[in-house]
Amino acid sequence: MTSANGLASASAPPPRLIATDLDGTLLRDDKTVSARTIAALAAAEKAGIDVFFVTGRPARWMDVVRDHVHGHGLVICGNGAAVVDLHGDEGGHVFVKVLPLERTDALDVISLLRAAAPGTSFAVERTGGIHHEPGYPPLTFDPASSVAPAEKLLARDADAAGQPVLKLLAHHPELSPDDFLALARASVGDRASITRSSPTALLEISGPGVSKAGTLALCCAERGVAPAEVVAFGDMPNDVEMLSWAGTSYAMGNAHPLAVAAASGRTVANNEDGVAVVIEQILKAL
C-alpha cells in the first residue's frame, strides 16, 4: 500500500505515465485547476512523464485542461469511449479513436432499464453533442441538440444518426445512486458497461468492455508503457478499473468506497491538491 507521500515500493519501476481523472480528482470542487496542480503537471512533463487526463466528460467540456496537456495533446473522454487530440484543431479538438455504443445495444439497454426501473429517463451522448428525452434533467450550460424519446433519438433516420454514440446517460428521480447502479448492472449484464461518477442517480453506459482502463491500456501499449509504469488517480466508481489496472494508484481523500478499495494507495482530497501532492513526491524521488 502506498500513501500520499507518492512513494511506491523500492522494486517498482520509475513512472512513465500519470493518468488522472478530472472531476473530484484533479479539479477542485469549483471546477478549476489550482496553481500548485498546474505547476506539478508541467514539472512531470518536463521530467519526461506523460500525463493523460482520463475522464467521463465529453470532449467539448475539456477547455478547463486544454492548456495543461503538454506534448501529445491527447485526452481520454467519455469513460474510455474516445481518445481526443485537444491540439488537433485550431480552437477545437479532433477525435483520434472512438469506441462507440452500437445502436442495437443502446436500444436493448433502454428497454431493459425501462422495465427494471420505471421512471428512468435517458440522454444520448454523441460525438457532436447531447440529445435527451423530455423528462431528462437538462444542463443549462450544455443545451441539448434535440429533445425526443430515446428510441427516436436512436432511430436510423435521426438527425445525428451519422455521429457515433459515445454513451447513454440514464437518470432516475428516486433510487439512490449505488442502488441504481447495482440494479442496472444486474438487469443489463454484458450488453454494455455501466458505471457512475455523479452524486445523483445518473448512470453512464458505454459499449461492452469499454472503460477508462481499457482505452488507457491501448494508449500505453502504443507508447510501450507497461501497467507497472503507470500512476493513476481517481475518486468514483468509473475510476475503479483504471485504479485496479495501474501499477500504482491513488484514491482521493474524498473518494467513493469502491475507488478506495480498488486503489493501492490514498492521497488527500481534491480540494487539497491531492494529485499535486503525490506528483511532487514522485519527482523528488527520481
C-alpha positions in Angstrom: 0.0 0.0 0.0 1.3 3.4 -0.9 0.2 6.7 0.7 0.2 10.4 0.0 4.0 10.6 0.1 3.9 9.3 -3.5 6.5 6.6 -3.0 5.8 3.1 -4.1 7.9 0.0 -3.2 11.6 0.1 -4.0 11.2 -2.6 -6.7 8.6 -0.5 -8.6 10.0 1.0 -11.9 10.0 4.7 -12.3 6.7 6.0 -13.5 6.5 6.9 -17.2 2.8 8.0 -17.3 0.4 9.6 -15.0 -3.3 9.0 -15.6 -5.7 11.2 -13.7 -9.5 11.7 -13.6 -10.7 15.3 -13.5 -13.9 16.0 -11.5 -13.4 15.2 -7.8 -9.8 14.3 -8.5 -7.6 16.8 -10.4 -10.1 19.6 -10.3 -11.2 21.4 -7.2 -14.9 21.5 -6.4 -15.2 24.9 -8.2 -14.0 23.1 -11.4 -10.7 24.9 -11.5 -7.1 23.6 -11.7 -5.1 25.1 -8.9 -1.8 26.9 -9.5 0.0 24.2 -7.5 -1.5 21.4 -9.7 -0.7 23.3 -12.9 3.0 23.5 -11.8 3.1 19.9 -10.8 1.7 18.7 -14.2 4.2 20.9 -16.1 7.1 19.6 -13.9 6.0 16.0 -14.6 6.0 16.5 -18.3 9.4 18.3 -18.1 10.8 15.2 -16.3 9.7 13.0 -19.2 6.5 11.6 -17.6 3.5 11.8 -19.9 0.2 13.0 -18.3 -3.1 11.7 -19.6 -6.4 13.2 -18.4 -8.9 10.3 -18.3 -12.5 11.5 -17.7 -16.1 10.8 -18.2 -16.5 14.3 -19.6 -17.2 14.8 -23.3 -14.6 16.5 -25.4 -16.5 19.8 -25.5 -16.0 20.1 -21.7 -12.2 19.9 -21.9 -11.3 23.6 -22.2 -10.5 23.6 -18.4 -7.4 21.5 -19.1 -6.6 22.3 -22.7 -3.6 24.4 -21.8 -2.3 21.8 -19.4 -2.0 18.9 -22.0 1.7 19.1 -22.9 3.3 17.5 -25.9 1.0 14.7 -27.0 -2.2 16.7 -26.6 -4.3 13.6 -26.0 -7.1 13.0 -23.5 -9.4 10.1 -22.9 -13.1 11.2 -22.8 -16.4 9.5 -22.2 -15.1 6.9 -19.8 -12.9 5.5 -22.5 -15.2 5.8 -25.4 -13.0 8.4 -27.2 -9.4 9.5 -27.5 -9.3 13.1 -28.4 -6.5 15.4 -29.5 -7.1 18.8 -27.9 -4.3 20.3 -30.0 -5.5 18.8 -33.3 -7.7 21.7 -34.5 -7.5 25.4 -34.1 -9.6 26.3 -31.1 -11.2 22.8 -31.1 -10.5 19.1 -30.9 -10.2 16.0 -33.1 -11.4 12.5 -32.4 -8.5 10.1 -32.8 -10.2 6.9 -31.7 -13.9 6.2 -31.0 -15.2 3.0 -29.2 -19.0 3.5 -29.7 -22.0 2.0 -28.1 -23.8 0.4 -31.0 -27.4 1.4 -31.8 -28.9 -2.1 -31.2 -27.1 -2.4 -27.8 -28.3 1.0 -26.8 -31.9 0.2 -27.6 -31.6 -3.1 -25.7 -30.3 -1.3 -22.6 -33.1 1.3 -22.7 -35.7 -1.4 -22.9 -34.2 -3.4 -20.0 -33.8 -0.3 -17.8 -37.3 0.9 -18.5 -38.6 -2.5 -17.3 -36.3 -2.7 -14.3 -36.5 0.9 -13.1 -39.7 2.6 -14.3 -39.3 6.4 -14.4 -35.8 6.3 -15.9 -35.1 9.0 -18.4 -32.3 8.9 -21.0 -29.8 11.1 -22.8 -27.7 10.1 -25.8 -24.2 11.5 -25.9 -22.8 11.5 -29.5 -19.5 12.9 -30.8 -21.3 16.1 -31.9 -23.4 16.8 -28.7 -26.0 15.6 -26.3 -29.6 14.7 -27.1 -32.1 13.8 -24.4 -35.7 12.9 -23.5 -38.2 15.5 -22.4 -38.1 14.2 -18.8 -34.3 14.1 -18.5 -32.8 16.8 -16.3 -31.2 19.4 -18.7 -27.9 21.2 -18.1 -28.3 25.0 -18.6 -24.7 25.3 -19.8 -24.9 22.4 -22.3 -28.2 22.6 -24.1 -29.4 19.5 -26.0 -29.1 19.3 -29.8 -32.5 17.7 -29.8 -35.2 16.5 -27.4 -37.3 13.4 -28.1 -38.0 9.9 -26.8 -34.7 7.9 -26.7 -35.9 5.5 -29.3 -36.5 8.4 -31.7 -33.1 9.8 -30.8 -31.5 6.5 -31.8 -33.6 6.0 -35.0 -31.7 5.2 -38.2 -33.0 8.4 -39.7 -32.4 10.7 -36.7 -30.7 14.0 -37.5 -27.5 13.0 -35.8 -27.6 9.3 -36.8 -24.2 9.7 -38.6 -22.5 10.6 -35.3 -21.3 7.6 -33.1 -22.9 7.2 -29.7 -20.3 7.5 -27.0 -22.6 6.7 -24.2 -26.1 6.7 -22.8 -26.9 8.6 -19.7 -29.8 7.2 -17.5 -31.3 9.2 -14.7 -33.7 8.0 -12.0 -35.5 10.5 -9.8 -35.9 8.3 -6.7 -33.4 5.5 -6.5 -30.1 6.0 -4.6 -27.1 6.2 -6.9 -25.5 3.0 -5.8 -28.8 1.1 -5.8 -29.5 2.3 -9.3 -26.0 1.2 -10.4 -26.4 -2.3 -8.9 -29.9 -2.7 -10.4 -28.8 -1.6 -13.9 -25.7 -3.9 -13.9 -27.8 -6.9 -12.9 -30.5 -6.1 -15.5 -28.2 -5.3 -18.4 -25.5 -7.9 -17.9 -22.7 -7.8 -20.5 -24.7 -5.9 -23.1 -23.0 -2.7 -22.0 -20.5 -1.3 -19.5 -22.4 0.7 -16.8 -20.8 3.0 -14.2 -21.4 6.3 -12.5 -19.5 9.4 -11.4 -22.3 11.8 -10.4 -23.5 12.3 -6.8 -27.0 11.8 -8.2 -28.7 8.7 -9.6 -27.1 9.2 -13.1 -25.6 6.2 -14.9 -23.1 6.3 -17.7 -23.5 3.5 -20.2 -20.8 2.6 -22.7 -20.2 -0.2 -25.2 -19.4 -3.7 -23.9 -15.9 -3.8 -22.4 -15.3 0.0 -22.8 -13.7 1.6 -19.7 -11.1 4.2 -18.8 -8.7 1.3 -18.1 -9.2 -0.4 -21.4 -8.6 2.7 -23.5 -5.7 3.8 -21.3 -4.2 0.4 -21.8 -4.4 0.9 -25.6 -2.7 4.3 -25.3 0.0 2.9 -23.1 0.7 -0.1 -25.4 1.2 2.3 -28.3 3.9 4.0 -26.2 5.5 0.9 -24.9 4.4 1.8 -21.4 3.7 -1.2 -19.0 1.0 -1.0 -16.3 3.7 -1.1 -13.7 5.0 2.2 -15.1 1.6 4.0 -14.7 0.4 6.0 -11.7 -3.3 6.6 -11.7 -5.7 8.9 -9.7 -9.5 8.7 -9.2 -12.4 9.1 -6.9 -15.5 7.4 -8.2 -16.9 4.1 -9.5 -16.0 5.0 -13.1 -12.3 5.1 -12.0 -12.3 1.6 -10.4 -11.0 -0.4 -13.4 -8.2 2.2 -14.0 -7.2 2.3 -10.4 -7.0 -1.5 -10.4 -5.1 -1.7 -13.7 -2.3 0.8 -13.0 0.8 -0.4 -11.2 0.4 2.4 -8.6 -2.9 4.1 -7.9 -4.4 6.6 -5.5 -7.9 7.2 -4.4 -8.6 10.8 -3.3 -9.4 11.7 0.3 -12.9 12.4 -0.9 -13.2 9.1 -2.9 -16.2 6.7 -3.1 -15.5 3.4 -1.1 -15.3 1.4 -4.3 -12.5 3.6 -5.6 -10.7 3.4 -2.2 -10.9 -0.4 -2.3 -9.5 -0.5 -5.9 -6.6 1.8 -5.4 -3.2 0.7 -4.0 -2.8 4.0 -2.0 -4.6 7.1 -0.8 -3.9 10.8 -1.1 -5.6 13.9 0.3 -8.8 15.3 -1.2 -9.1 17.2 -4.5 -9.6 20.5 -2.7 -6.2 19.9 -1.0 -4.4 19.2 -4.4 -4.0 15.5 -3.7 -2.8 14.8 -7.2 -0.1 17.5 -7.0 1.0 16.3 -3.5 1.8 12.9 -5.0 3.4 14.2 -8.2 5.7 16.4 -6.2 6.9 13.5 -4.1 7.4 11.3 -7.2 9.6 13.9 -8.8 11.7 14.3 -5.6 12.3 10.6 -5.7 13.6 10.5 -9.3 
